[in-house]
Every structure is written in structure tokens, then in C-alpha cells.
Amino acid sequence: MTALAVALVATACGGDDGADELSGITRSPAPLVNAVTLPSISEPGDEVNFEADPGELKAVYYGFTNCPDVCPTTMADLTVALRKMGDEADKVDVVMVTVDPDRDLDVLDAYVTSFVDDAVAAGTTDLELLRASAEPFGANWEVRTLDDGTIEVDHSPFLYLVNDAGELVLSWQFGASSDDMSNDMLTLLDRYDA
């Protein structure tokens, strides 16, 4: 895995009592990630933007369907986290972007909606556009074909959370618990309602 954790600095975002502390990784200032849109695989002809609806959040994941462990585990943990949020989960949209478009464009929508019913799949074979969308997130990957024809993909193992201003407000590294995810999302939504 290409881990970018070294480039990210974890900071506490809570008040004096620590009640609002976030478990995920934040960056200051929060990077703007909404400058580039990608084609929607779920709704051909539409564009996917990286900005939540007003007062809501958008969870964004760069991964691929043939991933044996990190991607399905991350998506399953996110699914559980959303269930734990009850009705508040309606304020969180989910987008999965493929880093392996040559194999994923026809199957990513079915893959991501098997985890979250109304999730959106996004991707393009325009690798320059794909990299431009990922750069402000800090998402990185490498797709390579081995001598025996096997395709291997390494990718950064982060799930990202974006607000309605198009700011990357939180990142969770692979292994973050569904409790941490749900608590962080509820905390951020509470801040927006305050």
C-alpha cells in the first residue's frame, strides 16, 4: 500500500472537555477538493462533484472492485457506521471512485451499491482527470501488470469526508472502526446544525 499517513497530521478538533473530539485525521487548512468533477458511472451523462449538499457530508473512497481486503472491509465498515447513525445517515452521501477504470467501469456501480443502496460510482479512463480529482485528497495508487499477466493495484487506504463547502474535513485510515466513523459523522453534522 502506498500509505500517505506520514503526510497527514492528526489534530484534535474538540472543545476544552474533549466531548467533540474527532477520531479521524484532519488537516489545517482543510484542502478544497471540489475543483474537479468526474463522470458518474451510476448515472451516465451526469458529473459527480466532491461537495456535499447544504448541511450534509459526502464520504468519498478511491478504490477498486478486485481489491481483496482493504476496499471491501472499508466499505463494509462505512455501511455499519451509517446504520448506527439512524436517520442522520440520510445526510451522508457516498461516492466510490475507481482507481482501476480499465476493469471497473462496467461493474463499480453494482459493487458500491451492494454496500450502500444509494451510493454513487464514479470513474474515467482519462487518467489525467482521475489524478487531478484525487490530488487534493492526497489519494494515490499504482496499477501494474506483472510478467504473468496478473494485475496488481496498490492504493492509499483512506476514506475521506467532505463538507458542503467542498472541504476535506476528515480522513479515516484503513482500520478505523465503524463506531469511530459514525461518531465522527454525527459530531460534524451536529456542528453544522448548531
N, C-alpha and C positions, 0 to 999 in steps of 0.2 A: 504494500500500500504506500502511496505517496502521502505521507502524513504532513499536514500543514500546521500542526498544533504549535510548533515552535514559533510560527509567525503570529499566532494569536495569543493575546494576553487575557487571562481570565480576570475579571474585575467584579467585585460585589456591587450590586445595584440597590441594596436595601436601605431602609431608613436606619435610625440610630438603634432601634430594637432588633434589627435583622429580620423582621417579620416579612418584608418584601424582597428578601434576597433571592436572586436567581441562581439556579444551579448551572445553567448553560454559560457559554463563553460570550462575552460582549467585547466590542471594540469601540474605542473612542478616538475620533468621532465615528459614529456609525456610518459604514460605507453606503452610498447610494447605489442601488442595484437595478434601477428601473429604466436605464437609458436604452437598453436593447430588448426587443421582443423576439420571440421565436414562434415558428409555425405550430399551431395546435394539431396534434395527431388525433385527438378526441373529436374535434370539430374542424374538419378540413376547410381551409379558407379563412379561418379565424387566426388571430395572433394571441399569444399568451404573454401577458405583461407580468413583471415582477413587482407588483404593488397590490396591496390588499385593498378591499373595499373599505369605505369610511368606517372607522371604529372597529375594524376587524384585523385579522392576521392571515398571512399566507405562508404555509410550510412548503419549502422547495427542496427537492432532493435531486442530485446529479448521480445517476447510477445506470445499471443495465440489467436486462432480464435474465441473462445467463449467469449472473453473479451467484456463486454457490452458497454464500453465507451472509456477508455484510448487508447487501441490499434487502433480501427478504426479511432478515432479522430487524433491520431499521424500520422497514415499512410495517412489520407486524407490531413492533413496539409503539410506533406512531398510532396505529389503529387502536391499540389498547388504551393509549393515552387519551385519544379523542372520546372513546366510550366512557372513560372515567369522568370526563368533563360534563356529561349530560347535555342539556340543551345548549350550553355555551359552545359546544363543538360546532354548532351551526355558524359560528363566527370565524371559523378557521377553514380556509380553502387549502387544498393540497395539490401540488404540481410536481410531477416527476419528469425530469429531463434526461433523455438517453445520451450517454457518452459513447454508445456503440450503435450509431444510427444505421450502419450497413445491415445489421441483423435485427434491429429493434423497431423500425418504423411501422411494420405491419402488426406487431404483437404487443407493443408497450401499453396501449390503451386497455386491452384485456388484462394485462398484468397488474397495472396500478389500480384498476377498479376492482380487482379481486381482493384488494386490501381495504380501499376506501371507495364506497359506491360512486361518489360524485367527484372523485379525483380527476385531474386533467393530465393527459400525457402530452409532452412537447418534445420537439426534436427537428433536426435538419441534417442533411448531408453536406451543407455548406459549413465546413469545419472552421472557417474564419469567423463566421457569425456565431457558431456554437461557442468557440473560445471567448469571443467578445462578451457573450452573455454571462459566462462563468467567471471571467476575470475579477469583477468587483466582489464576488462572493469569496474568492480565494479557492474555488473548486479547480481541481487539476486531475488529469488522467493520462494514461498512455495505453493505446491499443496496439498490440504487436502479434504477428503471425510467426509461430515457431517453425523450425525446419520440417516438422512432421505435419504441418498444416493446422495445428491447434492454435486457436486464437486465445490470447491472454489479455486481460484488461486489469490494470491497476488504477485505482481512483482514490481520491481523498474521501475519508469516511465521515463526512459531516452532513447533518440535516440542518437546514437554515430556516430562520423565521424572519419574515419581512412585515413591516407595518404599512399603514395606508399612505405614508409619505415616500414609499419605495426605499426605506432604510433597512439595512440588515441589522435587526435589533438583537439577535441571539443565534448562536450556533451550538448544536449538540454534537459531541464526538461520538463515534460508534461505542455502544455500551451504556449510553445514558438510559436510565430506567424510564419506564412509562410513567411512573409516579413523578419523577423529576420533570418530564416533559409536560404532563398535564398541569402540575403545579405552576410551572413557569408560564404556560399559556394563560392560565386563569389569572395569575398575578398581572401579566401585561394587559389583559383585557380589562381587569379592574382599574388599572391606571388610566386607561382610555375613557372609562365611564366616569371617573372621578372629576 
